[in-house]
Amino acid sequence: MNHNTPLPPAAPRPLRHLSPDGRHRVLTAAQLRSHGVSGAEATEQCRPGGPWQQLLPGVFLLHQGPPTSEERLHAVLLYAAREQPEPAGVPAQPDADGPHRPTYREAMITGLAALTLYGFTSAPALSSLERIDVLVPRLRRLRSTGCAHVVRTPSLPVPEQATGVPVAPVPRALADAVAELTDAGAVRRLLSEAVRGGHCEPAALVRELNDAKLLGRPHVVDAVDSLLAEGRAIAEDRLYRMVVEYGLPDPVWNVDLRLPGGPHLGGLDAYWPEQAVAVELDTRAPRQDDDALWSEYARKREHLERLGITVVYITPKKLRDAMEQQAAVVRTALMAAGDREPAAQVVVLPR
């Protein structure tokens, strides 16, 4: 054989090497071809009484009987994922003992199915979902069919991994779930669990709902208002724990400041009168009036600092993820108070 002699075709990969788990019992037509199974042969295997069945266009289940939840998830991902060329000698699906999992290009589970995979107790069981939402780029030429419900987006987020499956980040998955729900109680329970369970911050969730144009729905607005109130309460509790756990001096909590006989200066979550240091939780909800609200924050901060009061803004996310660092910021501001000019006299009132 010289270098001009064509190589013989690769031998088909035997199906008997496939793992019995859900990932490997679901194959695309292209993957079956890599095992030497033609389209006609695959169709023949799916005849009535045959050993296989076709779950979705181009996606086959290599056994009869109802698919498991895992098989449905992988079938939907295989249906929606962009096909990628298979390098020579590399199997389309790994063998049972192989270290690699299948990859799904430009597709991830979203909506209620994703929330279930994240462990939300208020989301339904996968087996009860008639369809599974899958997020793909807007320009993909796919249609919803069978158990696959195609959700489109101009820009795909970076997927998370939950139980070995690519899923949309929690805020995006929640927005996609809420878009399909009309039950106010179900929406409220999902949003509340997202915050209470530490899955995401209220601001990130409201931003996603706003981007999805869902804040015009009354039942969503009501749920968001409850969510923000709950998120603030959680952040206030973390702020209290930060002061106690990191040995900061006791402040006065939840106060309003006024000039003697003058105007109201604004409310603060914590204030140290002797050092003229204030902490305010930045719990703004990113809605359409966000710029105006931020301008109000900036004006208040500027006014207080002209009076010699140091204002430290802390977001709930920073309190959750970097409490020690935030405590250090506050401690530094308290220690620096002695190097500043005395602050103007203000009246401190309970809020």
Secondary structure as GFF3:
##gff-version 3
##sequence-region A 1 351
A	DSSP	three_ten_helix	15	17	.	.	.	ID=ss1
A	DSSP	beta_strand	26	28	.	.	.	ID=ss2
A	DSSP	alpha_helix	29	34	.	.	.	ID=ss3
A	DSSP	alpha_helix	39	45	.	.	.	ID=ss4
A	DSSP	beta_strand	53	56	.	.	.	ID=ss5
A	DSSP	beta_strand	59	61	.	.	.	ID=ss6
A	DSSP	alpha_helix	69	80	.	.	.	ID=ss7
A	DSSP	beta_strand	108	109	.	.	.	ID=ss8
A	DSSP	alpha_helix	111	118	.	.	.	ID=ss9
A	DSSP	three_ten_helix	126	128	.	.	.	ID=ss10
A	DSSP	beta_strand	132	137	.	.	.	ID=ss11
A	DSSP	beta_strand	148	153	.	.	.	ID=ss12
A	DSSP	beta_strand	160	162	.	.	.	ID=ss13
A	DSSP	beta_strand	165	167	.	.	.	ID=ss14
A	DSSP	alpha_helix	170	178	.	.	.	ID=ss15
A	DSSP	alpha_helix	184	196	.	.	.	ID=ss16
A	DSSP	alpha_helix	202	211	.	.	.	ID=ss17
A	DSSP	alpha_helix	218	245	.	.	.	ID=ss18
A	DSSP	beta_strand	252	258	.	.	.	ID=ss19
A	DSSP	beta_strand	264	272	.	.	.	ID=ss20
A	DSSP	beta_strand	277	281	.	.	.	ID=ss21
A	DSSP	alpha_helix	290	306	.	.	.	ID=ss22
A	DSSP	beta_strand	310	314	.	.	.	ID=ss23
A	DSSP	alpha_helix	316	321	.	.	.	ID=ss24
A	DSSP	alpha_helix	323	335	.	.	.	ID=ss25
A	DSSP	three_ten_helix	336	339	.	.	.	ID=ss26
A	DSSP	beta_strand	347	350	.	.	.	ID=ss27
###
